[in-house]
Amino acid sequence: MKSFMDKDFMLSTETASKLFHNYAEKMPIIDYHCHIDPKEIAQDRQFESITQVWLGGDHYKWRLMRSAGVDEKYITGDATEREKFQKWAETISRAIGNPLYHWSHLELQRYFGYNKPLNGDTAEEVWQLANEKLRSPEMSVRNLIRKSGVAVICTTDDPVDSLEWHKLIAEDDSFEVKVLPAWRPDKAMNIEKPDYADYISKLRYVSGMAVSSWDDLKAALVKRMEFFASMGCKVSDHAWEFPYYSPVSDDEADAIFRKKLSGKDVTEEEKISFKTAFMLFMGRMYHKMGWAMQLHIGAKRDNNTLMFNKLGPDTGYDSINTYTSSADLADFLNALEITSELPKTIIYSLNPHDNQAIDTILGCFQSSEAVCKVQHGSAWWFNDHEIGMKEQLRSLANLGYLAGFVGMLTDSRSFLSYPRHEYFRRILCDVFGAWVEEGKFPADMQTLGSIVEDISYNNAKNYFGF
């Protein structure tokens, strides 16, 4: 029997162990998509307790606690931080098979030197140890990032954001890690939302121009994109409920936009047509500016209306949407490709059943502009566990070019989440090790090691141009 989460955790073969310890383990991290707050980096926040850094805003953990029957008081309610941590410790101790169990214990090992299991009985010991360490200047936000070996961080930022914290970080010579904005224009696209006109007013203010037509909207967005580019932005991100492709003329897009600003609701058909026009415009601009486009598809959000009204979005009430039109996705990419305006694109689906469809679409739109110009993004959200990661890796290997994959991201709001990269790298090396020891690939450690290093770091660095 193997020891609990020892140095060869997740590494089931000798080849896997060599690949991880000799190649993957040493590589820096590029976290090209996350949701951490740049203000906390700029101000070098010092956390007062492990509850703040672990449970504040982490809807992954909140979902698990609810499933374990924990009262909302101890999740997002008014219980003390110590009480919330106790409930988390009791919950995680029984979360066998859940990646949160592994992530939490990797974080305890890497940041706090704690190698025993966390449970209700050890909660007080961990609470005292972690909080004492967190009080040290060595555990400030910036030092946690340094300790994790992070080279680049891309946050998630709305077109109306001032990027003031990014500016302060960039001007601070004492912090060597690049913290770059990433363009997330969902609110400018989501014309069906009741507060859309309010958002356009904000865009009008920050762009300093009228936004009363489709042409105005495009011009205002271009102006903001130029500002983001001046702050180092090289990547965009979009949340799509599902891929859609229902092209309309500029005049038709303008009529839909004006209809919404006049206070009228748009139909479902108008929504999809407008969003198609919006995404095609964005894609063309990304190609012009040399940005990569990330497409996150297949999430059905805010399913529990009662709890959404109490807590708002991103609180643990989302699920997989089973509807994905591979035809619409292919047609959307083709519409950009036909005019030679398809940018580098990364496609993520929350539904693992989409893996093979995505991987066959990739091969239709590759070119010498970049290695794997169109990418299948890492196993995302509900899939970033051992099975989900292995299925994504194997599908991409079977149908595409795994050696060109840009690898893992955290998609996290926590500064302790970087061991997720280690978790991914261990799984990657385990997949490779199994193929070698089954005689499916030669034991060419030089080639294998270079592929591992590329997927861990080099591919992302080259793909995004960091």
C-alpha positions as CSV (number, residue, x, y, z in Angstrom):
1,M,0.0,0.0,0.0
2,K,1.3,3.4,-0.9
3,S,1.8,6.1,1.7
4,F,-0.8,8.9,1.8
5,M,-0.1,11.6,-0.8
6,D,3.6,11.0,-0.8
7,K,6.2,12.3,-3.4
8,D,4.8,9.8,-6.0
9,F,1.2,10.6,-5.4
10,M,-0.8,10.0,-8.6
11,L,2.3,8.5,-10.3
12,S,1.7,4.8,-10.8
13,T,4.8,3.9,-12.8
14,E,8.5,4.4,-12.6
15,T,8.4,6.3,-15.9
16,A,5.7,8.6,-14.6
17,S,7.8,9.4,-11.5
18,K,10.8,10.2,-13.6
19,L,8.9,12.5,-15.9
20,F,7.3,14.4,-13.1
21,H,10.3,14.8,-10.8
22,N,12.9,15.4,-13.5
23,Y,10.8,17.5,-15.9
24,A,7.4,18.7,-14.9
25,E,8.0,19.6,-11.2
26,K,10.6,22.2,-12.0
27,M,8.7,24.2,-14.6
28,P,7.3,27.7,-13.8
29,I,3.5,28.3,-13.9
30,I,1.6,30.4,-16.4
31,D,-1.9,30.9,-15.0
32,Y,-3.5,32.3,-18.2
33,H,-7.0,32.2,-16.8
34,C,-8.1,32.9,-13.3
35,H,-10.5,35.0,-11.2
36,I,-8.2,36.4,-8.5
37,D,-8.4,40.1,-7.6
38,P,-5.5,42.2,-8.8
39,K,-6.2,44.6,-6.0
40,E,-5.0,42.0,-3.5
41,I,-1.8,41.6,-5.4
42,A,-1.2,45.3,-5.7
43,Q,-1.8,45.7,-2.0
44,D,0.1,42.5,-1.1
45,R,-2.7,41.4,1.1
46,Q,-2.0,39.4,4.3
47,F,-4.7,36.9,5.2
48,E,-5.7,36.6,8.8
49,S,-6.9,33.1,8.7
50,I,-7.1,30.0,6.5
51,T,-10.8,30.5,6.3
52,Q,-10.3,33.8,4.5
53,V,-7.9,32.3,1.9
54,W,-9.6,28.9,1.6
55,L,-13.4,29.4,1.9
56,G,-13.9,33.0,0.9
57,G,-15.6,33.0,-2.5
58,D,-14.7,29.3,-3.2
59,H,-18.0,28.0,-4.6
60,Y,-16.4,24.5,-5.2
61,K,-16.0,24.1,-1.5
62,W,-19.5,25.6,-0.8
63,R,-21.2,23.1,-3.1
64,L,-19.5,20.2,-1.3
65,M,-20.4,21.5,2.2
66,R,-24.1,21.8,1.1
67,S,-24.1,18.3,-0.2
68,A,-22.8,17.1,3.1
69,G,-25.8,18.8,4.8
70,V,-23.9,21.7,6.3
71,D,-26.2,24.7,7.2
72,E,-25.7,27.8,5.0
73,K,-24.8,29.7,8.2
74,Y,-21.4,27.9,8.2
75,I,-20.9,28.4,4.4
76,T,-21.8,31.9,3.4
77,G,-23.6,32.9,6.6
78,D,-22.7,34.7,9.9
79,A,-20.9,31.8,11.7
80,T,-17.4,32.6,12.9
81,E,-14.4,31.8,10.7
82,R,-13.3,29.1,13.2
83,E,-16.8,27.5,13.0
84,K,-16.7,27.6,9.2
85,F,-13.3,26.0,9.1
86,Q,-14.4,23.2,11.4
87,K,-17.4,22.4,9.2
88,W,-15.1,22.3,6.2
89,A,-12.6,20.0,8.0
90,E,-15.4,17.6,8.9
91,T,-16.8,17.7,5.3
92,I,-13.4,17.2,3.5
93,S,-12.5,14.3,5.7
94,R,-15.2,12.2,4.1
95,A,-14.9,13.5,0.5
96,I,-13.3,10.4,-0.8
97,G,-12.7,10.6,-4.6
98,N,-13.3,14.3,-4.9
99,P,-10.5,16.4,-6.3
100,L,-11.1,19.0,-3.5
101,Y,-9.7,16.4,-1.1
102,H,-6.5,16.2,-3.1
103,W,-6.2,19.9,-3.7
104,S,-6.8,20.8,-0.1
105,H,-4.1,18.4,1.1
106,L,-1.6,19.5,-1.5
107,E,-2.1,23.0,-0.3
108,L,-1.6,22.0,3.3
109,Q,1.6,20.2,2.3
110,R,3.0,22.9,0.0
111,Y,2.2,26.0,1.9
112,F,2.0,24.9,5.6
113,G,4.2,21.8,5.7
114,Y,1.3,19.7,7.1
115,N,1.3,16.1,5.9
116,K,-1.5,14.5,7.9
117,P,-5.1,14.2,6.9
118,L,-7.4,17.1,7.7
119,N,-10.5,16.1,9.7
120,G,-12.7,17.2,12.6
121,D,-10.2,16.0,15.1
122,T,-7.1,17.7,13.5
123,A,-9.0,20.9,12.6
124,E,-7.7,22.8,15.6
125,E,-4.1,21.8,15.0
126,V,-4.4,22.9,11.4
127,W,-6.2,26.1,12.3
128,Q,-3.4,27.1,14.7
129,L,-0.6,26.1,12.4
130,A,-2.0,27.7,9.3
131,N,-3.0,30.9,10.9
132,E,0.4,31.3,12.6
133,K,2.1,30.8,9.3
134,L,-0.3,33.2,7.5
135,R,0.8,36.0,9.8
136,S,4.3,35.8,8.5
137,P,5.3,38.3,5.8
138,E,6.5,35.2,3.8
139,M,2.8,34.3,3.3
140,S,1.6,37.6,1.9
141,V,-0.2,37.3,-1.5
142,R,2.9,38.2,-3.5
143,N,5.1,35.8,-1.6
144,L,2.5,33.0,-2.0
145,I,2.7,33.7,-5.8
146,R,6.5,33.6,-5.7
147,K,6.5,30.5,-3.6
148,S,4.3,28.8,-6.1
149,G,6.7,29.4,-9.0
150,V,4.3,31.6,-11.0
151,A,5.7,33.6,-13.9
152,V,2.5,35.1,-15.4
153,I,-1.1,35.6,-14.2
154,C,-4.0,36.7,-16.4
155,T,-6.9,38.0,-14.4
156,T,-10.5,38.3,-15.8
157,D,-11.6,41.9,-16.5
158,D,-14.6,43.7,-17.9
159,P,-14.2,46.3,-20.7
160,V,-15.4,49.0,-18.2
161,D,-12.7,48.1,-15.6
162,S,-10.2,50.9,-14.9
163,L,-7.2,48.4,-14.6
164,E,-5.8,50.7,-12.0
165,W,-4.4,47.8,-9.9
166,H,-2.7,46.3,-13.0
167,K,-1.1,49.7,-13.6
168,L,0.2,49.8,-10.0
169,I,1.6,46.3,-10.2
170,A,3.3,47.0,-13.6
171,E,4.9,50.1,-12.2
172,D,6.2,48.3,-9.1
173,D,9.7,47.1,-9.8
174,S,9.8,45.1,-6.6
175,F,7.4,42.5,-8.0
176,E,8.7,40.4,-10.9
177,V,5.6,38.4,-11.8
178,K,3.6,39.6,-14.7
179,V,0.0,40.3,-13.8
180,L,-1.9,41.0,-17.0
181,P,-5.6,41.8,-17.7
182,A,-7.7,39.4,-19.8
183,W,-10.7,40.8,-21.8
184,R,-14.1,39.4,-20.7
185,P,-16.8,41.3,-22.6
186,D,-19.8,39.1,-21.7
187,K,-21.8,42.0,-20.2
188,A,-21.5,43.9,-23.5
189,M,-22.8,40.9,-25.4
190,N,-25.6,39.7,-23.1
191,I,-28.3,41.9,-24.6
192,E,-31.1,39.9,-23.0
193,K,-30.1,40.9,-19.5
194,P,-32.4,43.4,-17.8
195,D,-29.5,45.7,-16.8
196,Y,-28.0,45.8,-20.3
197,A,-28.8,49.5,-20.8
198,D,-27.2,50.3,-17.5
199,Y,-24.1,48.5,-18.6
200,I,-24.0,50.4,-21.9
201,S,-24.2,53.6,-19.9
202,K,-21.0,52.6,-18.0
203,L,-19.3,51.7,-21.3
204,R,-20.3,55.1,-22.6
205,Y,-18.7,56.8,-19.6
206,V,-15.4,55.0,-19.6
207,S,-15.0,55.2,-23.4
208,G,-15.9,58.9,-23.5
209,M,-18.2,58.5,-26.5
210,A,-21.8,58.1,-27.5
211,V,-23.0,54.5,-27.6
212,S,-26.4,54.5,-29.2
213,S,-25.9,52.3,-32.3
214,W,-24.2,49.0,-33.2
215,D,-21.4,51.0,-34.9
216,D,-21.0,53.0,-31.7
217,L,-20.8,49.9,-29.6
218,K,-18.1,48.4,-31.8
219,A,-16.1,51.7,-31.7
220,A,-16.3,51.9,-27.9
221,L,-15.2,48.3,-27.5
222,V,-12.2,48.9,-29.9
223,K,-11.2,51.9,-27.8
224,R,-11.3,49.9,-24.6
225,M,-9.4,47.0,-26.3
226,E,-6.7,49.4,-27.3
227,F,-6.5,50.5,-23.6
228,F,-6.3,46.9,-22.5
229,A,-3.6,46.2,-25.0
230,S,-1.6,49.1,-23.6
231,M,-1.8,47.3,-20.3
232,G,-0.3,44.1,-21.7
233,C,-3.6,42.2,-22.5
234,K,-3.0,39.3,-25.0
235,V,-6.0,37.1,-24.3
236,S,-9.8,37.3,-24.2
237,D,-12.4,35.1,-22.7
238,H,-16.1,34.5,-23.3
239,A,-18.8,32.5,-21.5
240,W,-21.2,31.0,-24.0
241,E,-24.2,29.0,-22.9
242,F,-23.7,27.0,-26.1
243,P,-22.1,27.7,-29.5
244,Y,-24.5,29.6,-31.8
245,Y,-24.2,30.8,-35.4
246,S,-27.1,32.8,-36.8
247,P,-25.4,35.6,-38.9
248,V,-27.2,38.9,-39.6
249,S,-26.3,42.1,-41.4
250,D,-24.9,45.1,-39.6
251,D,-28.3,46.8,-40.1
252,E,-30.1,44.0,-38.4
253,A,-27.7,43.9,-35.5
254,D,-28.2,47.7,-35.2
255,A,-32.0,47.3,-35.1
256,I,-31.7,44.7,-32.3
257,F,-29.3,46.9,-30.3
258,R,-31.5,50.0,-30.6
259,K,-34.6,48.0,-29.7
260,K,-33.0,47.0,-26.4
261,L,-31.8,50.5,-25.6
262,S,-35.4,51.7,-26.2
263,G,-36.5,49.6,-23.3
264,K,-38.0,46.7,-25.3
265,D,-37.2,43.1,-24.7
266,V,-35.4,41.1,-27.5
267,T,-36.7,37.7,-28.6
268,E,-34.6,34.5,-28.3
269,E,-33.9,34.6,-32.0
270,E,-32.8,38.3,-31.8
271,K,-30.6,37.5,-28.9
272,I,-28.8,34.7,-30.7
273,S,-28.4,36.8,-33.9
274,F,-27.0,39.7,-32.0
275,K,-24.6,37.5,-30.1
276,T,-23.4,35.9,-33.3
277,A,-22.7,39.4,-34.8
278,F,-20.9,40.4,-31.5
279,M,-18.7,37.3,-31.4
280,L,-17.8,37.6,-35.1
281,F,-16.8,41.2,-34.6
282,M,-14.8,40.3,-31.5
283,G,-13.0,37.4,-33.3
284,R,-11.9,39.6,-36.1
285,M,-10.6,42.2,-33.7
286,Y,-8.7,39.6,-31.8
287,H,-7.0,38.4,-35.0
288,K,-6.1,42.0,-35.9
289,M,-4.6,42.6,-32.4
290,G,-2.9,39.3,-32.1
291,W,-4.9,38.2,-29.1
292,A,-6.0,34.6,-28.3
293,M,-9.7,33.9,-27.9
294,Q,-11.0,31.6,-25.2
295,L,-14.5,30.2,-25.5
296,H,-16.0,28.6,-22.4
297,I,-19.1,26.8,-23.4
298,G,-21.7,24.5,-21.9
299,A,-22.5,25.9,-18.5
300,K,-26.1,26.4,-17.3
301,R,-25.8,29.0,-14.6
302,D,-27.8,30.1,-11.5
303,N,-30.1,27.1,-11.5
304,N,-31.4,27.7,-8.0
305,T,-33.4,30.9,-8.3
306,L,-34.1,31.1,-4.5
307,M,-30.4,31.0,-3.6
308,F,-29.5,33.2,-6.6
309,N,-31.8,35.9,-5.2
310,K,-30.1,35.5,-1.8
311,L,-26.4,35.2,-2.8
312,G,-26.1,36.2,-6.4
313,P,-24.0,34.6,-9.2
314,D,-20.9,32.3,-8.8
315,T,-22.0,30.9,-5.5
316,G,-22.2,27.2,-6.4
317,Y,-25.5,26.8,-8.3
318,D,-24.3,26.1,-11.8
319,S,-24.4,22.8,-13.8
320,I,-23.4,21.2,-17.1
321,N,-25.6,22.1,-20.1
322,T,-26.0,19.1,-22.3
323,Y,-26.7,21.1,-25.5
324,T,-23.7,21.9,-27.7
325,S,-24.0,22.3,-31.4
326,S,-20.7,21.2,-32.9
327,A,-22.1,22.4,-36.3
328,D,-22.7,25.9,-35.1
329,L,-19.2,25.9,-33.5
330,A,-17.6,24.8,-36.7
331,D,-19.6,27.3,-38.7
332,F,-18.6,30.2,-36.4
333,L,-14.9,29.3,-36.7
334,N,-15.3,28.9,-40.5
335,A,-16.9,32.4,-40.8
336,L,-13.8,33.9,-39.4
337,E,-11.4,31.6,-41.3
338,I,-13.0,32.3,-44.7
339,T,-11.8,35.9,-44.5
340,S,-8.5,34.9,-42.9
341,E,-9.5,36.5,-39.6
342,L,-9.7,33.5,-37.2
343,P,-7.6,34.3,-34.1
344,K,-5.8,31.7,-32.0
345,T,-8.7,30.1,-30.2
346,I,-9.0,27.8,-27.1
347,I,-12.3,25.9,-26.8
348,Y,-13.5,24.5,-23.4
349,S,-16.7,22.6,-22.9
350,L,-18.2,21.9,-19.5
351,N,-19.7,18.8,-21.0
352,P,-17.1,16.0,-21.3
353,H,-19.2,14.4,-24.0
354,D,-18.1,17.2,-26.3
355,N,-14.4,16.3,-26.1
356,Q,-14.3,14.3,-29.4
357,A,-16.4,16.7,-31.3
358,I,-14.1,19.6,-30.3
359,D,-11.0,17.6,-31.1
360,T,-12.3,16.8,-34.6
361,I,-13.2,20.5,-35.2
362,L,-9.7,21.6,-34.2
363,G,-8.1,19.8,-37.1
364,C,-10.2,21.7,-39.6
365,F,-8.7,25.1,-38.7
366,Q,-5.0,24.7,-38.0
367,S,-2.3,26.6,-39.8
368,S,1.4,27.5,-39.6
369,E,0.5,30.7,-37.7
370,A,0.9,28.9,-34.4
371,V,1.4,25.4,-33.1
372,C,-2.1,24.1,-32.4
373,K,-3.6,27.5,-33.4
374,V,-7.1,26.2,-32.4
375,Q,-6.8,24.4,-29.0
376,H,-8.9,22.1,-26.9
377,G,-8.8,23.8,-23.5
378,S,-7.9,21.8,-20.3
379,A,-10.6,19.9,-18.5
380,W,-12.7,22.7,-17.0
381,W,-14.6,23.3,-13.8
382,F,-16.6,20.1,-13.1
383,N,-14.1,18.1,-15.1
384,D,-10.8,19.1,-13.5
385,H,-10.4,15.9,-11.7
386,E,-8.4,12.8,-12.5
387,I,-11.0,11.1,-14.8
388,G,-11.9,14.4,-16.5
389,M,-8.3,15.4,-17.1
390,K,-7.3,11.9,-18.4
391,E,-10.3,11.9,-20.8
392,Q,-9.4,15.3,-22.2
393,L,-5.8,14.3,-22.6
394,R,-6.5,11.0,-24.3
395,S,-9.1,12.5,-26.6
396,L,-6.8,15.3,-27.7
397,A,-4.0,12.7,-28.1
398,N,-6.2,10.4,-30.2
399,L,-7.6,13.0,-32.5
400,G,-5.1,15.9,-32.4
401,Y,-1.6,16.9,-31.4
402,L,-1.2,16.7,-27.6
403,A,2.4,17.9,-27.7
404,G,1.2,21.4,-28.7
405,F,-1.3,21.7,-25.8
406,V,-1.0,24.8,-23.7
407,G,-1.8,22.9,-20.5
408,M,-3.4,23.8,-17.2
409,L,-4.9,26.9,-15.6
410,T,-6.4,27.5,-12.2
411,D,-9.7,29.2,-13.1
412,S,-9.6,30.0,-9.4
413,R,-10.3,32.9,-6.9
414,S,-7.7,31.6,-4.4
415,F,-4.0,32.3,-4.0
416,L,-3.5,28.8,-2.6
417,S,-4.8,27.1,-5.8
418,Y,-1.5,26.8,-7.7
419,P,-1.0,23.2,-6.6
420,R,-3.8,22.4,-9.2
421,H,-1.0,22.8,-11.7
422,E,1.0,20.2,-9.9
423,Y,-2.1,17.9,-9.7
424,F,-2.5,18.3,-13.5
425,R,1.2,17.7,-14.2
426,R,1.2,14.5,-12.1
427,I,-1.8,13.2,-14.1
428,L,-0.1,14.2,-17.4
429,C,3.0,12.3,-16.4
430,D,1.0,9.3,-15.2
431,V,-0.8,9.1,-18.6
432,F,2.5,9.3,-20.5
433,G,4.1,6.7,-18.1
434,A,1.4,4.2,-18.7
435,W,1.7,4.5,-22.5
436,V,5.5,3.9,-22.2
437,E,5.3,1.0,-19.9
438,E,2.6,-0.6,-22.0
439,G,4.9,-0.4,-25.0
440,K,2.7,2.2,-26.8
441,F,5.5,4.8,-26.9
442,P,9.3,4.4,-26.7
443,A,11.1,5.1,-23.4
444,D,12.7,8.1,-25.0
445,M,13.1,10.3,-22.0
446,Q,14.5,13.2,-23.9
447,T,11.5,13.5,-26.2
448,L,9.0,12.7,-23.4
449,G,10.6,15.2,-21.1
450,S,10.6,18.0,-23.6
451,I,6.8,17.3,-24.3
452,V,6.1,17.4,-20.6
453,E,8.0,20.7,-20.2
454,D,6.3,22.2,-23.1
455,I,2.8,21.3,-21.9
456,S,3.7,22.5,-18.4
457,Y,5.0,25.9,-19.4
458,N,6.7,26.5,-22.8
459,N,3.7,26.0,-25.0
460,A,1.6,28.6,-23.1
461,K,4.5,31.1,-23.1
462,N,4.9,30.7,-26.9
463,Y,1.2,30.6,-27.8
464,F,0.2,33.7,-25.9
465,G,3.5,35.5,-26.6
466,F,4.3,36.2,-22.9
